[in-house]
């Protein structure tokens, strides 16, 4: 499937994508990068099917769907599969608004990373940030809130992770040199020209994120840009921005984050409601208000986790179906084919 086909297919995405919005900063930066290729702003927006003035307000916001269209239109018109890396290298920490300033003013690296995890959703709409451990090293993983077309995922994640790493370099001068960026897609043609400005980048990985290798003593060292007064002001602004996010949308985001595959499987609707401090009836109503349901979101989580598990060649497909809650592997095969257009074994063969 071409990038144009992906762009044309975005209008069938769920209704909540029209309601979730994020700062105009990020799509506008993609357009500015495209201009270096001789592609005008008008061309990008026309190609994306969006109004010519949609990027004019510096404090404006676009829906997630509109943002995705701008990104894909920029990719289609420039024809450069490394566009995400170039965009991420250009984004200064201040482009992330109050969150960026809060990270700059934190007292230690540990506090900065805690702030990033706490307020990520204020800026990184449509993508979850999940912090875990990989080989005893902190791993900052990006997870789509719903399945993203691979071309769009690779474009967006290469930009986000590159920008995150450069921001970490600015705030954390003692950042371990052995850090790594992981991406799920194949290495794009022309990537080597950006490699000297980045840490080791690994492609075709089962997950996407940043691994901070090395001794952790740097986490508690004082930061040169620490400023307690400015930090308090930046945190207060992050809190205000968080409060402005629609409460119903916040429940959708929290539900996606809570639908994680754990030892005993996915949480039931009742367990989920209890985790979010809601009654099952209230959770069901709020999801319905956004055109969502527990069953639909469970299928999204199974699709996401199924792809990650299939990337491990040592896991048998029957075992994966059990982990995802399918007693009969044939049911998992049918469901997976409806999500991805191919069977689990075919997807694994293409991937590996």
Secondary structure, DSSP 8 states (H G I E B T S, - for coil): --HHHHHHTGGGS-THHHH-EEEHHHHHHHHHHHHTTT--HHHHHHHHT--TTTT--TT-EEEHHHHHHHHHHHHHHH--TTHHHHHHHH--GGGGHHHHHHHHH-SBHHHHHHHHHHHHHHHSTTEEEEEEEETTEEEEEEEESS---HHHHHHHHHHHHHHHHHHHHHH-TT--TT-EEE-SS---TTTHHHHTTSSEEE-S-SSEEEEE-S-GGGGGSB-TT--HHHHHHHHHHHHHHHHHS-HHHHHHHHHHHH---BTTBS--HHHHHHHTT--HHHHHHHHHHTT--HHHHHHHHHHHHHHHHHT-TTS-HHHHHHHTT-SSHHHHHHHHHHHHSS-HHHHHHHH-
